[in-house]
Amino acid sequence: MENLKIFCRSLSIFCLTLLWVFALSFVASPMAIAAEDYEYYQPVECEKSNTTNSHPTPAVMLIGGGEVGAEGGKKATQWFLDKADKGDYLVIRFGRIGRQAKWICDNFPDAIHSAAELSINTRRGANSQEVENHIKDAEALFIAGGQQDNYVKTWKGTSTEDAINYLINEKKVPIAGTSAGMSILGEYYYSPRGKGLVSSEILNNPFHPNVDDINRGDFIDLPILKDTITDSHLDRLHPPRYKETRYGRIFGFLARLVDDNSLPSYAIGAENGAFIAIDTNGIATVFGNGTNRGADAYFLRAETRPENLREDEPLVWDSDGKAVKVYKIQGTTEGSGQFNLKDWKGAEGGEWGYWYTRYGIAGFHHCP
């Protein structure tokens, strides 16, 4: 009987020791990567077979975010993939794997060496060596749509951010962003932590609480978009109770940039079906859906300051109807127009106009 007690006591001590060792090893490895931290997916037919000899050319694609499968989108994608020189194409996103890599693989098999998706879902995953390696190996990077605040909270200040900026400024590969992916590419970027602004809110109060979510120069380092804020879905209505487009919103964003920044300051807006293709010389061409609506791109240049920019008061930015000079290019299936983002003056194939407001949303005019 005594021997049995000794055996049981020894067994208990042994089990407790195992538990203690396991717990200690877990505590000592706080960066252990779990399945939910990131997910990597590569379609079987697009797996890497060998090392690529690609020599990518730097380029940028800003996508309005609502056009899927149209001929203009395919032409724009081909333009973008040509810049990758048959290299490895990577989609990054938050929360889940999507179908972008599979779509590229199915429609452009001869234009790439491989295609894959990487969903980076936690800061632990964003700091992992595996994620960093996947990004740095890419010859073309596509940032998917979603909610830009998820990207900022999860990727900003991590190895993921460093790897993206390495691709842009050292490896010099083409980079694209759609919807939220477009919105985070400017030096200034809007990253709402809750419900996003609508036009009437910012025009009727340029210091609306949600405007605090405009950030500057602390995330993606894309030199061609210096002093610039971007916004997508300009023509999309915000349902159900506002039914407002975003033209006034981007105008309001620009007013706040002018307040914070030296002149001139800039903004780029894309309607749902617009693909803004920017080459290595800073020349932007616009692809679209081939219709007369929903594929326009706008390049806004502010050279005056608002007459009234105060908290809880409507924005007044008139300057005799010439507050902001705007160039509009209507996208086509083959690509149209040219706008020089290095001097913000050289342009052809579109039309110049002015945007202004004489009293908040009620006095807002945008033409063309």
N, C-alpha and C positions, 0 to 999 in steps of 0.2 A: 504493500500500500504506500509506504514511504517513497519507494522508487517511482511509483506512478506520479506522486505529487511533484517530485523533483523533475520528472520528464515534462510534465505540464507547465511547470514554472519556466523551464528552459525554453520550451516551445513558445511561450508567451513573450519572453525576452527576445527571442530570435525574430518573431513577427514584428514586434515593436521596432526593433533595429532596422528591419527592412523598410518599414514605413518611414522611419526617420531619414534613412538614406535617400529614399525616393523623394521625400519632401525637400530635402536639402538640395538635391540635384535640380529640382524644379525651380527653387528659389534662385539657385546659382545661374540659371539660364533663362532670364526674363525675356529675352528676345527670341525664344523658340517660336518658329513660324507654324501657325495652325492653318487648316484648310480654308477657313473663313477670311484669312488675312489677304490673300490674293488668289486669283485663278488664272491659269494660262491655258489657252486653247489654240491648237493649230489644226486646220482641216487636213486630213490624211493626204489628200491630193496636192496639198501645198506645203508639204514638209520640206525642209532643207535637205538637199541631196549631197551638197558639198559646199565649200567656201565660195562666197560670191566675190567676183572681181569688179563689183560696181564702183563707179565714180560719180556719186550724186552731185547735183547742182542745187544750190540753195534756192528756195522758193517758198511762197506762202499761199495758202488757199483759205479764204474766209467764206463760210457757207451759211446762208440764211436759215437753214435747218428744216424746211418743210417740203422740199422737193425730193421725191424718191423715184428712181428708175426712168426719168424722162431722158430724151436723147441729149439734151444739153448737159445734164448731169454726167452722162457717160463721156461726152467729149471733154468736159472739165476734168473728170477723173483720169482720162487718158493723158491729158496735159500734165497733170500732177505726177502720174506714174513715170512719164518720160523723164522727169527730173530725177527720179530715183535710179535710172539707168539699170533696170532689171535687178534691183537690190531687194532686200528683205523689208517687207511692209508690215508695220505694227500698228494696231489700234489699241489705245488705252482708254479706259473708262472706269466708272465706279459702280459697284453693286451687283453686277451680273455680266456674263458674257453675252455678246450680241451676235449679229449676223453679218457685220460689215466685212470681216476678213473672208468669210465664205462667199459673199457676193463678189468681192474682188477676185477671189480664186476662180469662181465660175465664169466671170465675164472678161477677165484680163489675164488669163493664164500665161501668155507669152510676154507679158510686160513686167513680170516680177520673178524673183528667185524664190520667195516664200511669202506667205501671209499668215498672220497670227493675231490673236486678241489677248489682252492682259487687263483683267479687272483688278484694280488696286483698292482694297476696301477698308484698310486700317492703316494707322500711322506705323504700326509695327511692320506690316507688309510693305509700306512705302519706303521703309528704311532697310529692307532686306537686301542682301547681296544679289540674290536671284533676280529680283525685280530690277535692280539697277543694271545688271548684266543684260537682261532682255531688252531694256530700253536702249542702252548704249550700242547694242549690236544692230539696231535698225538703220536702214538707209532711207526710210520714209516713215513719218510719224503722223498718225491721224488721231485727234482728240475728239471723242464722241460727244454727243449731246447728253443732257441730263440736267442736274442742278449744279451751277458753278460753285455754290457754297460747299458742296460735298468735296469737290476737287480742292478747294482752298483749305478747308479744315483738315483734310486727309493728306494732302501732298505738300503743301507749303512748308518750307523749312526742313525737308527730308531729302534723302538720297534720290527720290523720284524727281523732285524739283531740280536737283543738281544734274541729273542725267538728261532731263529735257533740255536744259540750258547748254549742256555739253553738245547735244545733237545740233542745236541751232548755231552756236558760236564757235565750236571747235571742229566738229565733224562736218558741219554745214550741210545738213540734209534738208529736203523739203518737209515742211510741216503744215498740217491742215487742221482746222477746227470747225465743227458745225454746232450751231445753236449755243449751248453753254460752252462748248469747246472753242467757239469763236470768241465768246465774250471774255475769256480769260487771257487772250493773247495780247491785248493792248497794254501799254505801260500803265494806263489807268484801266481799271476793270471794276464792274459792278457785280458784287457777290452778296445778294440778299440772304439774310439769315432766316427770314420768314417769308411772308407774302411779298412778292415783288411790286415795285412801284408801277402805277399807271400814269399816263401823261398828265391828267388833270391834277394829280396829287403833287407832282414836282413843279408844274407850271403855276399852280395856285399857292405853293409854298416851297420854294427852292431848298428850304432846310427841313423838309418833312423828315420825320425820324428815320425812315428807310434810306434816306440819302447818305446816312452815316456809313452805309455799306459800300461806298465808292472807295477804292483803294488805289495806291499809286506805287509803282516801281519796286515792288517787293516780292514778285513772283516770277512770271515768265519774262525772260530778257530777250525781246525781239526788237532789235534796233530800228527796223523800218517803221515800227509803230510807236516810236518815241513821241511823247506829248499827245497821244491819241487814245481815245476810248472807242470801243466797238459795241454795237448792239445788233441783234438778229431779230428775225420775225417782225420787221417794221410794219408790215401790212396786216398782221394777224390781230383779230379782235380779241379782247380779253373778256371772255364770258364769265358769269352770265349777266352781271348787273352793270358792268361798266361799258362794254361794247366800244372800247377805245383802241385805236392803233397806237404804235409806239413812236410815231414821228415826233410828237411833242416830248416824249420821254428822252430821246437822244438829244434833242435841242436843250432840254433842261440839264441833262448831264454836262453838256458842253458849257453851259453858263456857270456851273459849279467849277469846272476845270479852269475857266478864265479867272474865277475868283481866287483859285489856289495857285495859278501858274502864270508865267510870263506869256505874253502874246508873241506870235499867234498860237492858238491851241486848235486841236483837230478832233474830228469824229468820223467814223466810217459806219454806215448802216446798210444792212442787206435785207431785202424782202425775202419772203419764204423761199422763192425759187431762184435766188441769185447765188452764183458762184464767182467770187472775186479772186482772180488768179494774178498773183504778184510775182514778177520775175526777178532775177538777181539784180537788175538795174532799177528796181523800184517802180516799174511800169505795171499798172493794174489794167486787166482786161476782164470783161464780165460775160460769163456764160449764163444762159437762162433756159426757160422751158419752151421757147418758141412762140409764146403768145404775147399779147399786148399788155398783160397785167401780171403782177406778182413776181417779177424777176429783175427788179431795178436795184441798182446800187447807188448810194449817196456818199459823197465826200464833202464834209462840212469843214469850213475854215473860218474861225473867229478872229477878227482883227480889231474889234471894238469891245468895250466893256458894257455890261448891262447898266441901264439907267437906274433900275431899282432891283436889288437883290438882298432882301431882308427876310428874316424869319417871320412866318405867319402872314406874309403879304404876297400878293400875286407878282410874278416876275414881269418886269417891263424891260424889254430888250428890243428896241426899235431902230435907232440910228437912221431915221428917215426911211424906214423900210429896207435897210441894208445891213442889218445886224450881223448876219452870218452868210457868207458866200458859199453856195452849194453847187457842186457839179453832179449831175445825174446821168448815169449810163444805163440804158435799157439792155438787159442781157439777151443774147440770142444763142441758138443752138451751136453755132460755130465760134462764138466768142466775139464781142464787139467792143468798140471804144478803146481809148487809152487814157490813163490818168497817171501823172508823174507824182509819186509819193515822196520823192526826194526834194522837190521844190514846191509841191502843192499848187502849182500854177499851170504847167504844161498839160494840155488836155485836147482830145479830139474824139469825134464820134458820139458825143453826148450834148448836153446843154447846160449852160450856167443859169443860176437863179439866186434868189435870196429868201431866207427864212427870217421871221421876226415875230415878236409878240408885243402888242401895245397894252395888254392887260391880261396876264395869266392865260388859261386855256381859252377863254372867250375871245381873246384878241390875237390868237396864234394863227399865222399864215405860213404855209410852206409851198413854195413854187420854185422849180418845176416839181 
